[in-house]
C-alpha cells in the first residue's frame, strides 16, 4: 500500500539514478573536450531531469478532511427519546439537527429539538451511539434545511459547533434543549446564560410540564419571559 512517504522515496531514488547516468553520459561530438563545459552540460541535464521527476511525483493538494475522517465511526449523538409532552416527528429517523433557534425562541425553536429528516419538533432526546460520520450528519442537516448542497466550509463549521454542543452527551441519558444548551432531563437548580436569555430553573420546565402543561405558558412558550430575561445586546 502506498504511503505519504512514497513520492519522497521515488524522488530521492530517481535523483540518484539520474545522477549516475547523467555524469557518465558521453559528450556530443560537436562539443569541445573541456572539463568545464562537460560539467555545465551535465549539471544542466541533471537539473532538467530532476525538475521533470519532481513534477511527475507531485502529490495532489491536501484537503482539510482526511480520508480517515470520512470513514463511518461510532458517534455519540441524540435521537428522539419518546413522544412525551410535544412530539410531531414520526419519520423513524429522529436524529437531532443543529439547534434550530431563531429570534423567536418562545415559539418552540428555543426549547424543542428538531428532526434532521422531517424537520419536525419533539421535546425529549436520548443519547445513542450511531455508525456514521460527522461529515454525513452535517450534510444531511444542512441539505434538508436549505434544499441545496452545503459548502465544505459550512460542513466544517457545523461539525465544530455541534461537537461542542454534544460534548457531554452520554449514551442512555435523556436530554432537553433550552436556548442552545443540551441539558440532562434530571438536572436541577440551573443558572445559565443561553444564546438569547438568562435562565434560572429549580427544575426543568419541560419535565415539570409533564404533570402540568400550563407551566410552558408561564415560561418557555411565553414571549414576555424571554424578553424580560433577554441578554444585553452586544455592541
ROGUMAR-571365 format. One line per 3 residues: number of its first residue (from 1); their letters; for each residue x, y, z of N, C-alpha, C. Coordinates in steps of 0.02 Angstrom, whole numbers, always signed. Layout:
NUM = A = X/Y/Z/X/Y/Z/X/Y/Z; ...
END
This chain:
1 = XXX = +42/-60/+0/+0/+0/+0/+44/+62/+0; +28/+111/-43/+68/+172/-47/+55/+215/+15; +107/+248/+36/+101/+293/+94/+122/+362/+73
4 = XXX = +116/+410/+121/+134/+479/+106/+208/+486/+92; +249/+437/+114/+321/+442/+103/+342/+416/+34; +297/+381/-1/+314/+350/-65/+340/+401/-116
7 = XXX = +305/+457/-129/+331/+505/-178/+400/+531/-160; +414/+543/-96/+479/+568/-74/+533/+515/-89; +518/+452/-76/+566/+399/-89/+581/+394/-163
10 = XXX = +528/+397/-205/+538/+394/-277/+580/+452/-302; +568/+510/-273/+605/+570/-294/+679/+562/-279; +696/+540/-217/+766/+532/-198/+799/+477/-239
13 = XXX = +763/+421/-247/+790/+365/-286/+801/+386/-359; +753/+421/-386/+759/+444/-456/+817/+491/-466; +826/+536/-418/+882/+582/-422/+949/+545/-424
16 = XXX = +954/+495/-382/+1016/+456/-379/+1030/+420/-444; +978/+389/-472/+986/+353/-535/+1004/+401/-592; +970/+457/-594/+982/+506/-647/+1054/+532/-643
19 = XXX = +1075/+547/-582/+1143/+574/-575/+1195/+523/-598; +1184/+459/-581/+1232/+407/-601/+1240/+404/-677; +1181/+407/-712/+1185/+402/-784/+1207/+467/-818
22 = XXX = +1184/+522/-791/+1200/+586/-822/+1274/+602/-819; +1305/+590/-762/+1377/+607/-755/+1420/+562/-799; +1391/+506/-823/+1430/+462/-866/+1410/+466/-939
25 = XXX = +1366/+514/-955/+1346/+522/-1024/+1404/+547/-1066; +1416/+522/-1125/+1468/+549/-1169/+1446/+616/-1197; +1492/+660/-1209/+1476/+725/-1237/+1458/+716/-1311
28 = XXX = +1416/+761/-1336/+1402/+760/-1408/+1466/+772/-1448; +1469/+747/-1509/+1530/+753/-1549/+1549/+825/-1564; +1500/+871/-1561/+1513/+940/-1577/+1543/+978/-1519
31 = XXX = +1544/+949/-1460/+1568/+985/-1401/+1643/+976/-1394; +1675/+1028/-1371/+1746/+1025/-1359/+1759/+987/-1294; +1814/+948/-1293/+1829/+909/-1233/+1856/+954/-1177
34 = XXX = +1813/+997/-1152/+1832/+1043/-1098/+1796/+1022/-1035; +1834/+1013/-981/+1804/+989/-919/+1749/+1035/-894; +1759/+1101/-898/+1709/+1148/-875/+1645/+1143/-915
37 = XXX = +1652/+1136/-981/+1593/+1129/-1024/+1556/+1065/-1008; +1595/+1011/-998/+1563/+947/-980/+1522/+953/-916; +1552/+984/-867/+1518/+990/-802/+1454/+1031/-809
40 = XXX = +1458/+1086/-846/+1400/+1129/-853/+1344/+1092/-890; +1362/+1055/-942/+1311/+1018/-980/+1279/+965/-937; +1320/+931/-898/+1293/+877/-856/+1249/+905/-801
43 = XXX = +1269/+962/-772/+1227/+993/-720/+1161/+1015/-750; +1162/+1044/-811/+1101/+1066/-843/+1053/+1008/-856; +1082/+953/-883/+1041/+895/-897/+1013/+866/-832
46 = XXX = +1054/+862/-781/+1031/+836/-716/+975/+879/-688; +982/+945/-693/+931/+991/-667/+865/+980/-703; +866/+973/-770/+805/+962/-808/+772/+896/-790
49 = XXX = +813/+844/-783/+785/+779/-766/+754/+779/-696; +787/+812/-649/+761/+815/-581/+696/+855/-578; +694/+910/-617/+633/+950/-619/+575/+910/-647
52 = XXX = +589/+872/-701/+537/+829/-730/+513/+777/-681; +561/+747/-645/+543/+695/-596/+502/+725/-539; +520/+786/-518/+483/+818/-463/+410/+830/-482
55 = XXX = +399/+853/-545/+331/+864/-568/+293/+798/-573; +326/+745/-595/+294/+680/-603/+272/+651/-536; +311/+666/-483/+297/+637/-417/+256/+684/-373
58 = XXX = +235/+741/-402/+199/+790/-361/+135/+760/-334; +122/+771/-269/+62/+746/-238/+4/+791/-252; -56/+763/-249/-116/+804/-256/-121/+849/-195
61 = XXX = -150/+910/-204/-158/+955/-147/-199/+922/-92; -179/+932/-30/-214/+903/+26/-278/+942/+39; -326/+907/+68/-389/+940/+86/-394/+942/+162
64 = XXX = -442/+981/+187/-449/+989/+259/-477/+926/+291; -509/+883/+251/-539/+822/+278/-499/+762/+255; -469/+727/+302/-429/+668/+285/-475/+610/+270
67 = XXX = -452/+560/+231/-494/+502/+216/-519/+466/+278; -477/+465/+331/-497/+430/+392/-559/+463/+423; -564/+531/+418/-620/+566/+448/-685/+552/+412
70 = XXX = -682/+528/+349/-742/+513/+311/-765/+441/+321; -726/+401/+356/-746/+332/+366/-798/+328/+422; -850/+287/+414/-901/+280/+467/-868/+260/+533
73 = XXX = -892/+290/+585/-867/+276/+652/-925/+279/+701; -913/+256/+762/-964/+259/+814/-963/+329/+844; -1020/+363/+839/-1026/+431/+863/-1083/+435/+914
76 = XXX = -1070/+467/+970/-1122/+479/+1020/-1163/+539/+998; -1228/+526/+988/-1271/+578/+959/-1337/+579/+996; -1384/+619/+973/-1450/+623/+1004/-1505/+604/+954
79 = XXX = -1552/+563/+978/-1612/+547/+939/-1673/+555/+985; -1731/+558/+955/-1792/+566/+994/-1799/+509/+1044; -1814/+527/+1106/-1820/+476/+1159/-1890/+448/+1163
82 = XXX = -1940/+490/+1154/-2010/+469/+1160/-2055/+524/+1132; -2120/+515/+1139/-2168/+564/+1114/-2198/+605/+1171; -2166/+606/+1228/-2193/+642/+1286/-2197/+717/+1274
85 = XXX = -2247/+747/+1304/-2260/+819/+1304/-2277/+845/+1234; -2227/+860/+1193/-2238/+883/+1124/-2194/+842/+1078; -2225/+813/+1027/-2187/+774/+978/-2226/+770/+913
88 = XXX = -2197/+799/+860/-2228/+798/+794/-2190/+752/+746; -2132/+728/+767/-2091/+686/+724/-2112/+613/+729; -2125/+583/+671/-2142/+512/+669/-2109/+478/+610
91 = XXX = -2053/+507/+586/-2023/+483/+523/-1979/+421/+533; -1962/+405/+596/-1921/+346/+608/-1847/+361/+610; -1827/+421/+592/-1756/+440/+595/-1743/+475/+662
94 = XXX = -1766/+535/+668/-1767/+574/+731/-1698/+591/+759; -1646/+589/+718/-1582/+619/+739/-1593/+694/+744; -1561/+726/+792/-1573/+797/+802/-1533/+839/+752
97 = XXX = -1559/+898/+738/-1524/+946/+697/-1479/+990/+741; -1439/+1031/+709/-1408/+1086/+745/-1465/+1128/+773; -1458/+1155/+835/-1513/+1193/+865/-1543/+1242/+815
100 = XXX = -1609/+1237/+807/-1644/+1275/+755/-1667/+1343/+779; -1641/+1366/+835/-1664/+1427/+866/-1654/+1489/+823; -1708/+1529/+818/-1705/+1593/+782/-1717/+1649/+832
103 = XXX = -1745/+1704/+809/-1756/+1760/+855/-1824/+1758/+889; -1856/+1699/+887/-1921/+1691/+921/-1920/+1626/+961; -1875/+1621/+1010/-1867/+1556/+1046/-1930/+1532/+1081
106 = XXX = -1977/+1577/+1098/-2038/+1557/+1131/-2083/+1514/+1087; -2073/+1516/+1021/-2116/+1478/+976/-2103/+1403/+981; -2047/+1385/+1011/-2028/+1315/+1017/-1958/+1303/+991
109 = XXX = -1934/+1346/+946/-1868/+1336/+917/-1813/+1344/+970; -1830/+1376/+1026/-1780/+1385/+1080/-1783/+1333/+1134; -1832/+1286/+1130/-1837/+1236/+1184/-1862/+1168/+1160
112 = XXX = -1863/+1157/+1095/-1881/+1092/+1067/-1826/+1069/+1019; -1814/+1004/+1016/-1769/+976/+967/-1804/+973/+899; -1765/+968/+846/-1792/+962/+778/-1761/+901/+745
115 = XXX = -1802/+863/+709/-1778/+803/+674/-1739/+822/+611; -1683/+790/+600/-1640/+805/+544/-1672/+788/+477; -1720/+742/+476/-1751/+719/+414/-1817/+755/+400
118 = XXX = -1866/+749/+445/-1932/+778/+432/-1937/+850/+455; -1888/+875/+494/-1885/+944/+518/-1942/+960/+566; -1970/+909/+598/-2024/+920/+647/-1996/+915/+718
121 = XXX = -2031/+945/+765/-2005/+954/+833/-2026/+898/+880; -1985/+890/+933/-2001/+846/+989/-1964/+872/+1051; -1985/+848/+1109/-1961/+877/+1171/-1900/+842/+1201
124 = XXX = -1902/+776/+1203/-1850/+738/+1238/-1807/+697/+1189; -1743/+701/+1200/-1696/+662/+1160/-1654/+617/+1205; -1625/+566/+1175/-1586/+517/+1212/-1517/+508/+1179
127 = XXX = -1467/+501/+1221/-1400/+489/+1195/-1396/+419/+1166; -1374/+414/+1103/-1367/+349/+1070/-1300/+347/+1034; -1280/+286/+1015/-1219/+277/+976/-1239/+257/+906
130 = XXX = -1218/+295/+857/-1236/+281/+787/-1173/+272/+745; -1179/+233/+692/-1123/+220/+647/-1130/+267/+586; -1089/+318/+584/-1092/+367/+530/-1029/+410/+532
133 = XXX = -1030/+466/+497/-975/+514/+500/-1004/+582/+518; -963/+624/+547/-985/+692/+562/-1001/+729/+497; -963/+714/+445/-975/+747/+380/-1045/+730/+353
136 = XXX = -1064/+666/+359/-1130/+647/+334/-1186/+679/+375; -1176/+683/+440/-1226/+715/+483/-1235/+788/+463; -1179/+822/+454/-1181/+893/+436/-1216/+903/+369
139 = XXX = -1197/+862/+320/-1226/+869/+253/-1301/+854/+254; -1321/+803/+291/-1393/+786/+295/-1432/+845/+325; -1406/+873/+378/-1442/+928/+412/-1446/+989/+367
142 = XXX = -1389/+1010/+341/-1387/+1072/+301/-1427/+1063/+236; -1419/+1005/+204/-1454/+992/+141/-1529/+992/+151; -1553/+960/+204/-1625/+956/+216/-1655/+1023/+237
145 = XXX = -1613/+1065/+267/-1637/+1131/+288/-1642/+1180/+230; -1588/+1182/+190/-1584/+1233/+137/-1600/+1206/+67; -1609/+1140/+61/-1626/+1109/-3/-1572/+1121/-56
148 = XXX = -1510/+1121/-34/-1454/+1128/-80/-1392/+1097/-48; -1342/+1082/-89/-1282/+1051/-64/-1241/+1102/-24; -1217/+1082/+36/-1179/+1128/+77/-1107/+1135/+52
151 = XXX = -1077/+1191/+67/-1006/+1200/+52/-965/+1164/+105; -901/+1150/+89/-858/+1118/+138/-848/+1162/+199; -848/+1227/+189/-841/+1274/+245/-900/+1268/+292
154 = XXX = -961/+1263/+264/-1021/+1255/+305/-1019/+1189/+344; -996/+1137/+311/-991/+1071/+343/-942/+1074/+402; -885/+1104/+391/-834/+1108/+444/-859/+1149/+503
157 = XXX = -894/+1205/+489/-920/+1248/+542/-973/+1210/+582; -1016/+1173/+547/-1069/+1134/+580/-1038/+1083/+627; -989/+1047/+602/-957/+994/+642/-925/+1023/+704
160 = XXX = -888/+1077/+696/-854/+1108/+754/-903/+1130/+807; -957/+1163/+786/-1006/+1187/+834/-1047/+1130/+866; -1065/+1080/+825/-1107/+1025/+851/-1068/+981/+899
163 = XXX = -1004/+971/+886/-964/+932/+932/-961/+966/+1001; -958/+1031/+1001/-957/+1068/+1064/-1024/+1062/+1100; -1079/+1068/+1064/-1145/+1064/+1094/-1158/+995/+1124
166 = XXX = -1133/+942/+1091/-1147/+874/+1113/-1090/+843/+1154; -1042/+884/+1174/-981/+858/+1206/-996/+817/+1269; -1047/+835/+1307/-1061/+800/+1370/-1117/+749/+1365
169 = XXX = -1141/+735/+1305/-1195/+687/+1297/-1171/+616/+1311; -1210/+579/+1349/-1193/+510/+1367/-1247/+463/+1341; -1225/+405/+1317/-1272/+355/+1290/-1320/+332/+1346
172 = XXX = -1384/+331/+1330/-1435/+307/+1378/-1466/+362/+1420; -1436/+421/+1422/-1465/+476/+1461/-1513/+517/+1418; -1561/+549/+1452/-1611/+588/+1416/-1597/+663/+1426
175 = XXX = -1616/+701/+1375/-1598/+771/+1373/-1656/+815/+1347; -1653/+879/+1367/-1694/+930/+1337/-1647/+984/+1310; -1674/+1029/+1271/-1634/+1084/+1246/-1668/+1150/+1266
178 = XXX = -1629/+1197/+1290/-1654/+1263/+1308/-1603/+1315/+1285; -1625/+1358/+1241/-1584/+1416/+1222/-1513/+1397/+1200; -1508/+1345/+1159/-1444/+1324/+1131/-1404/+1276/+1173
181 = XXX = -1430/+1257/+1233/-1394/+1212/+1277/-1431/+1146/+1284; -1395/+1091/+1275/-1422/+1024/+1285/-1410/+1005/+1358; -1465/+989/+1394/-1463/+981/+1467/-1493/+914/+1487
184 = XXX = -1460/+875/+1530/-1490/+813/+1555/-1558/+827/+1587; -1607/+785/+1573/-1675/+798/+1595/-1685/+794/+1670; -1637/+764/+1706/-1643/+760/+1779/-1605/+816/+1814
187 = XXX = -1583/+866/+1778/-1545/+921/+1807/-1589/+965/+1851; -1560/+992/+1904/-1596/+1037/+1949/-1552/+1097/+1967; -1585/+1149/+1992/-1550/+1209/+2016/-1502/+1237/+1962
190 = XXX = -1529/+1251/+1905/-1490/+1275/+1849/-1489/+1351/+1845; -1431/+1379/+1833/-1423/+1450/+1819/-1374/+1456/+1762; -1396/+1485/+1706/-1351/+1491/+1649/-1375/+1545/+1600
193 = XXX = -1329/+1569/+1560/-1345/+1615/+1506/-1347/+1575/+1441; -1404/+1577/+1407/-1410/+1543/+1344/-1391/+1588/+1286; -1414/+1570/+1227/-1399/+1611/+1168/-1436/+1678/+1170
196 = XXX = -1495/+1677/+1201/-1538/+1738/+1199/-1554/+1766/+1267; -1555/+1724/+1320/-1579/+1748/+1384/-1543/+1716/+1443; -1554/+1745/+1501/-1529/+1718/+1564/-1583/+1674/+1594
199 = XXX = -1564/+1615/+1621/-1613/+1568/+1647/-1594/+1544/+1717; -1646/+1536/+1758/-1638/+1506/+1824/-1696/+1459/+1836; -1681/+1394/+1841/-1732/+1343/+1849/-1716/+1297/+1908
202 = XXX = -1763/+1289/+1953/-1755/+1239/+2005/-1763/+1170/+1975; -1813/+1162/+1932/-1823/+1101/+1893/-1836/+1122/+1821; -1820/+1079/+1774/-1829/+1096/+1704/-1903/+1104/+1686
205 = XXX = -1921/+1158/+1651/-1991/+1169/+1634/-2022/+1112/+1594; -1984/+1082/+1548/-2012/+1027/+1508/-2031/+968/+1551; -1991/+955/+1603/-2005/+898/+1648/-2065/+914/+1692
208 = XXX = -2067/+975/+1718/-2124/+995/+1759/-2189/+996/+1719; -2183/+1013/+1655/-2243/+1017/+1612/-2274/+950/+1598; -2238/+895/+1611/-2267/+829/+1602/-2327/+820/+1649
211 = XXX = -2325/+853/+1705/-2381/+849/+1753/-2429/+907/+1744; -2404/+963/+1719/-2447/+1022/+1711/-2422/+1062/+1650; -2453/+1053/+1594/-2429/+1083/+1531/-2433/+1159/+1533
214 = XXX = -2473/+1187/+1578/-2480/+1259/+1583/-2414/+1293/+1602; -2369/+1254/+1631/-2304/+1282/+1651/-2266/+1309/+1591; -2276/+1279/+1533/-2243/+1303/+1473/-2265/+1374/+1456
217 = XXX = -2329/+1388/+1467/-2355/+1454/+1451/-2329/+1507/+1498; -2306/+1486/+1557/-2279/+1534/+1605/-2206/+1551/+1589; -2171/+1505/+1557/-2100/+1517/+1545/-2081/+1507/+1472
220 = XXX = -2065/+1447/+1451/-2032/+1437/+1387/-2073/+1459/+1326; -2138/+1452/+1328/-2179/+1474/+1271/-2208/+1543/+1281; -2184/+1577/+1332/-2208/+1645/+1348/-2158/+1697/+1320
223 = XXX = -2181/+1737/+1275/-2137/+1787/+1244/-2109/+1836/+1295; -2150/+1856/+1343/-2127/+1905/+1393/-2073/+1875/+1438; -2074/+1809/+1449/-2021/+1777/+1488/-1954/+1788/+1455
226 = XXX = -1952/+1778/+1389/-1889/+1785/+1352/-1867/+1857/+1348; -1913/+1903/+1338/-1895/+1974/+1333/-1872/+2001/+1400; -1904/+1979/+1454/-1885/+2002/+1521/-1816/+1978/+1540
229 = XXX = -1798/+1918/+1519/-1734/+1889/+1536/-1682/+1894/+1480; -1697/+1933/+1429/-1652/+1939/+1372/-1583/+1965/+1392; -1532/+1937/+1362/-1464/+1960/+1374/-1453/+2027/+1340
232 = XXX = -1410/+2070/+1368/-1396/+2134/+1335/-1368/+2122/+1266; -1387/+2164/+1220/-1362/+2158/+1152/-1288/+2177/+1149; -1250/+2138/+1112/-1179/+2152/+1106/-1169/+2213/+1061
235 = X = -1122/+2255/+1081/-1108/+2316/+1042/-1070/+2298/+979
END
